Amino acid sequence: MQADYSAMRQSILDGAPESAASLATQAVEQGLPPLEVIDHGFVPGMAEVGEQYAQHKLFLPDMLAAAEAMKAAMAVLEPELKRQGGERPPAGTVILGTTKGDIHEIGKILVGTLLTANGFKVHDLGVDVPSERFASTAKELNADVIGVSALLTTTMRGQRSVVEALDRAGLRSQVKIIVGGAPVTRKWAEEIGADGYAKDAITAVALVKGLLAERLALHHG
Ligand code: B1M
């Protein structure tokens, strides 16, 4: 049986959590790779909803309903992604969160799931996270990396505040900061003094691995 990507996309456009969850379950039963199902089936629905919202063809409640459908699909696919990652000793601790004033969470959840699947210990602070909280949690958990997501051009500034908060806490040389989210660019990451930028969840995993390998090489080399 083939994956019904167009039905998945449509379940997001319809804001239909039951249908999204049942399509995700079917995909898992068929043994389809969960990441492909997310990327080719459900994420295109979110992109379309965003476009239609920008063109005033869909409205805020539609965006909210689409997000609920996406979360229902992810609730089925996430355990599968994590399971495929297998059990292994933690490769490092990563703190994740969305900037202050920003409640978009789906991309961040995906980044967290893939990091977990790749052996990282992930502590997700959720959405609308004050900069100081990133810093205090990093200290408390002796974290290796902080990942800050932002989906709005207005809340991207919060990523700079996290860099500054970490500086103030005297932790900047110990903890790496990575940033991401739809409006975020590599140039912005450089401008605010972050250690890296990832355009998507897969790249975020490679980035974190690279940053920590660099550190290990420095310690042992
Ligand atoms: Co909002 N929203 N939204 N929204 N929303 C956008 C982002 C928007 C582009 C839609 C549009 O106008 N076309 C627009 C932002 C415009 C801008 O600033 N440039 C927008 C707006 C305007 C708003 C409100 C202001 C609307 C209003 O109230 N008038 C409001 C703001 C609320 C707030 O945060 N204070 C708002 C609200 C909402 C909902 C609550 C309804 C809902 C979110 C629900 C939720 O998350 N629980 C929502 C949604 C769903 C969207 C869209 C449609 C989809 C976002 C999404 O989940 N994408 C979005 C349009 C779009 O992006 N096309 C839109 C799927 C997800 C898998 O992708 O999050 O990009 P994404 O994550 C990717 C990468 O970006 C990257 O990896 C992920 C996976 O590959 N990534 C990282 C993300 N974080 C990363 C961190 C990393 C590394 C990579 O390292 C740390």
Residues whose N, C-alpha, C, O or C-beta is under 5 A from the ligand:
A	BS01	B1M	M46 A47 V49 G50 E51 Y53 A54 L60 M63 L64 A67 G101 D102 I103 H104 E105 I106 G107 K108 L110 V111 G147 V148 S149 L151 L152 T153 T154 I178 V179 G180 G181 A182 P183 A198 K199 D200 A201 A204
